[in-house]
Amino acid sequence: MKIYTKTGDLGETGLFGGRRVPKHHLRIDTYGTVDETNSLLGLAASLCPDPALRSVIERVQGELFELGADLATPADTASAHIVRVAAANVARLEEEIDAWEAELPPLAHFILPGGSQAGAAVHIARTVCRRAERLLTALAAAEPVSPNAQRYLNRLSDWLFVLARLLNHRLGEAETPWHPRSSR
């Protein structure tokens, strides 16, 4: 099978279900940004020294593939091949956030993104995830989307924030507090 299809040479791409849309369509931008988040998580996983956390990151990468397929399939398209994001995916993220926060010192101030290479990569993934969430809210205002997709991205950005803190904590990297200029 060839990697190129030539079907997008004129600036259109196909959604699952067969509908063709311009490559600049909000739906394409949204799931493309989910894909960017996924790629950044691949970078974070490659930098993560903890095999258990690397496995959790890779699980979320799989969920992001499912989310991308969900978003590439209009809500009114029936497909036995597409797995929609489930409430259980959101609940699992919440459980992990709660467990990880129990291990972390409480936040008393804003922190600067950074720390270890793995933690910094997760912070970048978090900001791209936030962009995907903003695009998804715009898409949801324009046309129906899977109801759990927005919940998942919202929770995932929180999950990524806590994961970055956890990685830095376990690696002994101190968090750098942010101080407003007036207090410096």
C-alpha positions as protocol buffer text, in pm:
chain_id: "A"
residue {
  index: 1
  type: MET
  ca { x: 0 y: 0 z: 0 }
}
residue {
  index: 2
  type: LYS
  ca { x: 136 y: 341 z: -94 }
}
residue {
  index: 3
  type: ILE
  ca { x: 146 y: 617 z: 167 }
}
residue {
  index: 4
  type: TYR
  ca { x: 23 y: 878 z: -78 }
}
residue {
  index: 5
  type: THR
  ca { x: -324 y: 872 z: -228 }
}
residue {
  index: 6
  type: LYS
  ca { x: -324 y: 1197 z: -432 }
}
residue {
  index: 7
  type: THR
  ca { x: -686 y: 1253 z: -325 }
}
residue {
  index: 8
  type: GLY
  ca { x: -589 y: 1563 z: -128 }
}
residue {
  index: 9
  type: ASP
  ca { x: -386 y: 1731 z: -398 }
}
residue {
  index: 10
  type: LEU
  ca { x: -654 y: 1994 z: -455 }
}
residue {
  index: 11
  type: GLY
  ca { x: -684 y: 2091 z: -89 }
}
residue {
  index: 12
  type: GLU
  ca { x: -961 y: 1861 z: 27 }
}
residue {
  index: 13
  type: THR
  ca { x: -962 y: 1560 z: 252 }
}
residue {
  index: 14
  type: GLY
  ca { x: -1217 y: 1293 z: 334 }
}
residue {
  index: 15
  type: LEU
  ca { x: -1391 y: 1244 z: 665 }
}
residue {
  index: 16
  type: PHE
  ca { x: -1496 y: 900 z: 782 }
}
residue {
  index: 17
  type: GLY
  ca { x: -1831 y: 846 z: 618 }
}
residue {
  index: 18
  type: GLY
  ca { x: -1714 y: 983 z: 284 }
}
residue {
  index: 19
  type: ARG
  ca { x: -1785 y: 1356 z: 308 }
}
residue {
  index: 20
  type: ARG
  ca { x: -1505 y: 1573 z: 164 }
}
residue {
  index: 21
  type: VAL
  ca { x: -1407 y: 1902 z: 326 }
}
residue {
  index: 22
  type: PRO
  ca { x: -1131 y: 2159 z: 274 }
}
residue {
  index: 23
  type: LYS
  ca { x: -810 y: 2081 z: 460 }
}
residue {
  index: 24
  type: HIS
  ca { x: -852 y: 2410 z: 647 }
}
residue {
  index: 25
  type: HIS
  ca { x: -1193 y: 2301 z: 784 }
}
residue {
  index: 26
  type: LEU
  ca { x: -1230 y: 2350 z: 1159 }
}
residue {
  index: 27
  type: ARG
  ca { x: -1285 y: 1976 z: 1209 }
}
residue {
  index: 28
  type: ILE
  ca { x: -953 y: 1899 z: 1037 }
}
residue {
  index: 29
  type: ASP
  ca { x: -773 y: 2168 z: 1237 }
}
residue {
  index: 30
  type: THR
  ca { x: -919 y: 2023 z: 1557 }
}
residue {
  index: 31
  type: TYR
  ca { x: -816 y: 1662 z: 1507 }
}
residue {
  index: 32
  type: GLY
  ca { x: -484 y: 1776 z: 1359 }
}
residue {
  index: 33
  type: THR
  ca { x: -413 y: 1956 z: 1684 }
}
residue {
  index: 34
  type: VAL
  ca { x: -507 y: 1642 z: 1876 }
}
residue {
  index: 35
  type: ASP
  ca { x: -248 y: 1465 z: 1659 }
}
residue {
  index: 36
  type: GLU
  ca { x: 11 y: 1731 z: 1753 }
}
residue {
  index: 37
  type: THR
  ca { x: -65 y: 1662 z: 2120 }
}
residue {
  index: 38
  type: ASN
  ca { x: -17 y: 1292 z: 2055 }
}
residue {
  index: 39
  type: SER
  ca { x: 319 y: 1350 z: 1884 }
}
residue {
  index: 40
  type: LEU
  ca { x: 440 y: 1560 z: 2174 }
}
residue {
  index: 41
  type: LEU
  ca { x: 339 y: 1283 z: 2410 }
}
residue {
  index: 42
  type: GLY
  ca { x: 554 y: 1051 z: 2200 }
}
residue {
  index: 43
  type: LEU
  ca { x: 845 y: 1283 z: 2266 }
}
residue {
  index: 44
  type: ALA
  ca { x: 762 y: 1291 z: 2636 }
}
residue {
  index: 45
  type: ALA
  ca { x: 741 y: 910 z: 2648 }
}
residue {
  index: 46
  type: SER
  ca { x: 1082 y: 881 z: 2482 }
}
residue {
  index: 47
  type: LEU
  ca { x: 1226 y: 1107 z: 2754 }
}
residue {
  index: 48
  type: CYS
  ca { x: 1041 y: 943 z: 3043 }
}
residue {
  index: 49
  type: PRO
  ca { x: 1272 y: 727 z: 3258 }
}
residue {
  index: 50
  type: ASP
  ca { x: 982 y: 563 z: 3447 }
}
residue {
  index: 51
  type: PRO
  ca { x: 850 y: 256 z: 3260 }
}
residue {
  index: 52
  type: ALA
  ca { x: 513 y: 266 z: 3441 }
}
residue {
  index: 53
  type: LEU
  ca { x: 454 y: 631 z: 3353 }
}
residue {
  index: 54
  type: ARG
  ca { x: 576 y: 570 z: 2998 }
}
residue {
  index: 55
  type: SER
  ca { x: 314 y: 296 z: 2968 }
}
residue {
  index: 56
  type: VAL
  ca { x: 41 y: 532 z: 3092 }
}
residue {
  index: 57
  type: ILE
  ca { x: 152 y: 798 z: 2841 }
}
residue {
  index: 58
  type: GLU
  ca { x: 137 y: 538 z: 2563 }
}
residue {
  index: 59
  type: ARG
  ca { x: -214 y: 437 z: 2671 }
}
residue {
  index: 60
  type: VAL
  ca { x: -323 y: 800 z: 2641 }
}
residue {
  index: 61
  type: GLN
  ca { x: -158 y: 818 z: 2299 }
}
residue {
  index: 62
  type: GLY
  ca { x: -385 y: 532 z: 2193 }
}
residue {
  index: 63
  type: GLU
  ca { x: -685 y: 718 z: 2334 }
}
residue {
  index: 64
  type: LEU
  ca { x: -583 y: 1025 z: 2135 }
}
residue {
  index: 65
  type: PHE
  ca { x: -586 y: 815 z: 1815 }
}
residue {
  index: 66
  type: GLU
  ca { x: -941 y: 712 z: 1907 }
}
residue {
  index: 67
  type: LEU
  ca { x: -1032 y: 1076 z: 1975 }
}
residue {
  index: 68
  type: GLY
  ca { x: -889 y: 1177 z: 1636 }
}
residue {
  index: 69
  type: ALA
  ca { x: -1097 y: 910 z: 1464 }
}
residue {
  index: 70
  type: ASP
  ca { x: -1401 y: 1020 z: 1666 }
}
residue {
  index: 71
  type: LEU
  ca { x: -1349 y: 1380 z: 1552 }
}
residue {
  index: 72
  type: ALA
  ca { x: -1289 y: 1271 z: 1191 }
}
residue {
  index: 73
  type: THR
  ca { x: -1631 y: 1106 z: 1196 }
}
residue {
  index: 74
  type: PRO
  ca { x: -1923 y: 1351 z: 1198 }
}
residue {
  index: 75
  type: ALA
  ca { x: -2170 y: 1278 z: 1478 }
}
residue {
  index: 76
  type: ASP
  ca { x: -2442 y: 1186 z: 1230 }
}
residue {
  index: 77
  type: THR
  ca { x: -2222 y: 920 z: 1064 }
}
residue {
  index: 78
  type: ALA
  ca { x: -2286 y: 566 z: 1179 }
}
residue {
  index: 79
  type: SER
  ca { x: -1976 y: 351 z: 1176 }
}
residue {
  index: 80
  type: ALA
  ca { x: -1903 y: 20 z: 1341 }
}
residue {
  index: 81
  type: HIS
  ca { x: -1530 y: 92 z: 1303 }
}
residue {
  index: 82
  type: ILE
  ca { x: -1516 y: 413 z: 1506 }
}
residue {
  index: 83
  type: VAL
  ca { x: -1482 y: 402 z: 1881 }
}
residue {
  index: 84
  type: ARG
  ca { x: -1622 y: 718 z: 2036 }
}
residue {
  index: 85
  type: VAL
  ca { x: -1456 y: 861 z: 2345 }
}
residue {
  index: 86
  type: ALA
  ca { x: -1625 y: 709 z: 2650 }
}
residue {
  index: 87
  type: ALA
  ca { x: -1705 y: 849 z: 2992 }
}
residue {
  index: 88
  type: ALA
  ca { x: -1479 y: 574 z: 3130 }
}
residue {
  index: 89
  type: ASN
  ca { x: -1179 y: 737 z: 2957 }
}
residue {
  index: 90
  type: VAL
  ca { x: -1253 y: 1063 z: 3138 }
}
residue {
  index: 91
  type: ALA
  ca { x: -1303 y: 883 z: 3471 }
}
residue {
  index: 92
  type: ARG
  ca { x: -967 y: 703 z: 3435 }
}
residue {
  index: 93
  type: LEU
  ca { x: -789 y: 1036 z: 3382 }
}
residue {
  index: 94
  type: GLU
  ca { x: -958 y: 1173 z: 3696 }
}
residue {
  index: 95
  type: GLU
  ca { x: -854 y: 870 z: 3900 }
}
residue {
  index: 96
  type: GLU
  ca { x: -493 y: 910 z: 3790 }
}
residue {
  index: 97
  type: ILE
  ca { x: -496 y: 1284 z: 3862 }
}
residue {
  index: 98
  type: ASP
  ca { x: -625 y: 1217 z: 4214 }
}
residue {
  index: 99
  type: ALA
  ca { x: -366 y: 943 z: 4281 }
}
residue {
  index: 100
  type: TRP
  ca { x: -77 y: 1154 z: 4149 }
}
residue {
  index: 101
  type: GLU
  ca { x: -184 y: 1467 z: 4338 }
}
residue {
  index: 102
  type: ALA
  ca { x: -175 y: 1266 z: 4662 }
}
residue {
  index: 103
  type: GLU
  ca { x: 198 y: 1211 z: 4595 }
}
residue {
  index: 104
  type: LEU
  ca { x: 272 y: 1577 z: 4517 }
}
residue {
  index: 105
  type: PRO
  ca { x: 319 y: 1875 z: 4745 }
}
residue {
  index: 106
  type: PRO
  ca { x: 17 y: 2106 z: 4720 }
}
residue {
  index: 107
  type: LEU
  ca { x: 45 y: 2400 z: 4482 }
}
residue {
  index: 108
  type: ALA
  ca { x: 77 y: 2729 z: 4667 }
}
residue {
  index: 109
  type: HIS
  ca { x: 160 y: 2943 z: 4362 }
}
residue {
  index: 110
  type: PHE
  ca { x: 175 y: 2940 z: 3987 }
}
residue {
  index: 111
  type: ILE
  ca { x: 473 y: 2751 z: 3846 }
}
residue {
  index: 112
  type: LEU
  ca { x: 671 y: 2804 z: 3529 }
}
residue {
  index: 113
  type: PRO
  ca { x: 653 y: 2520 z: 3279 }
}
residue {
  index: 114
  type: GLY
  ca { x: 979 y: 2331 z: 3262 }
}
residue {
  index: 115
  type: GLY
  ca { x: 1185 y: 2111 z: 3489 }
}
residue {
  index: 116
  type: SER
  ca { x: 1317 y: 1787 z: 3349 }
}
residue {
  index: 117
  type: GLN
  ca { x: 1318 y: 1723 z: 2975 }
}
residue {
  index: 118
  type: ALA
  ca { x: 1028 y: 1481 z: 3015 }
}
residue {
  index: 119
  type: GLY
  ca { x: 834 y: 1726 z: 3234 }
}
residue {
  index: 120
  type: ALA
  ca { x: 896 y: 2013 z: 2992 }
}
residue {
  index: 121
  type: ALA
  ca { x: 779 y: 1798 z: 2698 }
}
residue {
  index: 122
  type: VAL
  ca { x: 458 y: 1716 z: 2887 }
}
residue {
  index: 123
  type: HIS
  ca { x: 404 y: 2087 z: 2957 }
}
residue {
  index: 124
  type: ILE
  ca { x: 431 y: 2156 z: 2583 }
}
residue {
  index: 125
  type: ALA
  ca { x: 184 y: 1875 z: 2513 }
}
residue {
  index: 126
  type: ARG
  ca { x: -48 y: 2035 z: 2771 }
}
residue {
  index: 127
  type: THR
  ca { x: -47 y: 2371 z: 2593 }
}
residue {
  index: 128
  type: VAL
  ca { x: -117 y: 2209 z: 2257 }
}
residue {
  index: 129
  type: CYS
  ca { x: -395 y: 2007 z: 2420 }
}
residue {
  index: 130
  type: ARG
  ca { x: -546 y: 2334 z: 2543 }
}
residue {
  index: 131
  type: ARG
  ca { x: -538 y: 2465 z: 2185 }
}
residue {
  index: 132
  type: ALA
  ca { x: -712 y: 2148 z: 2065 }
}
residue {
  index: 133
  type: GLU
  ca { x: -975 y: 2203 z: 2333 }
}
residue {
  index: 134
  type: ARG
  ca { x: -1034 y: 2562 z: 2218 }
}
residue {
  index: 135
  type: LEU
  ca { x: -1074 y: 2442 z: 1860 }
}
residue {
  index: 136
  type: LEU
  ca { x: -1309 y: 2166 z: 1972 }
}
residue {
  index: 137
  type: THR
  ca { x: -1533 y: 2412 z: 2155 }
}
residue {
  index: 138
  type: ALA
  ca { x: -1556 y: 2617 z: 1834 }
}
residue {
  index: 139
  type: LEU
  ca { x: -1632 y: 2302 z: 1635 }
}
residue {
  index: 140
  type: ALA
  ca { x: -1899 y: 2197 z: 1887 }
}
residue {
  index: 141
  type: ALA
  ca { x: -2061 y: 2540 z: 1849 }
}
residue {
  index: 142
  type: ALA
  ca { x: -2077 y: 2491 z: 1472 }
}
residue {
  index: 143
  type: GLU
  ca { x: -2181 y: 2126 z: 1444 }
}
residue {
  index: 144
  type: PRO
  ca { x: -2250 y: 1826 z: 1668 }
}
residue {
  index: 145
  type: VAL
  ca { x: -1954 y: 1641 z: 1818 }
}
residue {
  index: 146
  type: SER
  ca { x: -1926 y: 1344 z: 2048 }
}
residue {
  index: 147
  type: PRO
  ca { x: -2028 y: 1466 z: 2396 }
}
residue {
  index: 148
  type: ASN
  ca { x: -1734 y: 1307 z: 2577 }
}
residue {
  index: 149
  type: ALA
  ca { x: -1473 y: 1454 z: 2342 }
}
residue {
  index: 150
  type: GLN
  ca { x: -1479 y: 1796 z: 2510 }
}
residue {
  index: 151
  type: ARG
  ca { x: -1478 y: 1643 z: 2858 }
}
residue {
  index: 152
  type: TYR
  ca { x: -1182 y: 1424 z: 2763 }
}
residue {
  index: 153
  type: LEU
  ca { x: -966 y: 1709 z: 2630 }
}
residue {
  index: 154
  type: ASN
  ca { x: -1052 y: 1930 z: 2927 }
}
residue {
  index: 155
  type: ARG
  ca { x: -953 y: 1657 z: 3171 }
}
residue {
  index: 156
  type: LEU
  ca { x: -648 y: 1559 z: 2966 }
}
residue {
  index: 157
  type: SER
  ca { x: -497 y: 1906 z: 2996 }
}
residue {
  index: 158
  type: ASP
  ca { x: -533 y: 1881 z: 3375 }
}
residue {
  index: 159
  type: TRP
  ca { x: -387 y: 1529 z: 3363 }
}
residue {
  index: 160
  type: LEU
  ca { x: -89 y: 1656 z: 3163 }
}
residue {
  index: 161
  type: PHE
  ca { x: -26 y: 1937 z: 3414 }
}
residue {
  index: 162
  type: VAL
  ca { x: -23 y: 1692 z: 3703 }
}
residue {
  index: 163
  type: LEU
  ca { x: 187 y: 1442 z: 3506 }
}
residue {
  index: 164
  type: ALA
  ca { x: 450 y: 1711 z: 3436 }
}
residue {
  index: 165
  type: ARG
  ca { x: 461 y: 1796 z: 3806 }
}
residue {
  index: 166
  type: LEU
  ca { x: 483 y: 1426 z: 3897 }
}
residue {
  index: 167
  type: LEU
  ca { x: 769 y: 1360 z: 3656 }
}
residue {
  index: 168
  type: ASN
  ca { x: 962 y: 1657 z: 3789 }
}
residue {
  index: 169
  type: HIS
  ca { x: 891 y: 1557 z: 4149 }
}
residue {
  index: 170
  type: ARG
  ca { x: 1006 y: 1198 z: 4097 }
}
residue {
  index: 171
  type: LEU
  ca { x: 1317 y: 1319 z: 3915 }
}
residue {
  index: 172
  type: GLY
  ca { x: 1403 y: 1564 z: 4193 }
}
residue {
  index: 173
  type: GLU
  ca { x: 1348 y: 1871 z: 3973 }
}
residue {
  index: 174
  type: ALA
  ca { x: 1227 y: 2165 z: 4178 }
}
residue {
  index: 175
  type: GLU
  ca { x: 932 y: 2360 z: 4048 }
}
residue {
  index: 176
  type: THR
  ca { x: 1011 y: 2720 z: 3961 }
}
residue {
  index: 177
  type: PRO
  ca { x: 747 y: 2951 z: 4108 }
}
residue {
  index: 178
  type: TRP
  ca { x: 621 y: 3239 z: 3899 }
}
residue {
  index: 179
  type: HIS
  ca { x: 641 y: 3577 z: 4069 }
}
residue {
  index: 180
  type: PRO
  ca { x: 477 y: 3887 z: 3927 }
}
residue {
  index: 181
  type: ARG
  ca { x: 723 y: 4162 z: 3834 }
}
residue {
  index: 182
  type: SER
  ca { x: 601 y: 4384 z: 4115 }
}
residue {
  index: 183
  type: SER
  ca { x: 718 y: 4129 z: 4373 }
}
residue {
  index: 184
  type: ARG
  ca { x: 1063 y: 4061 z: 4227 }
}
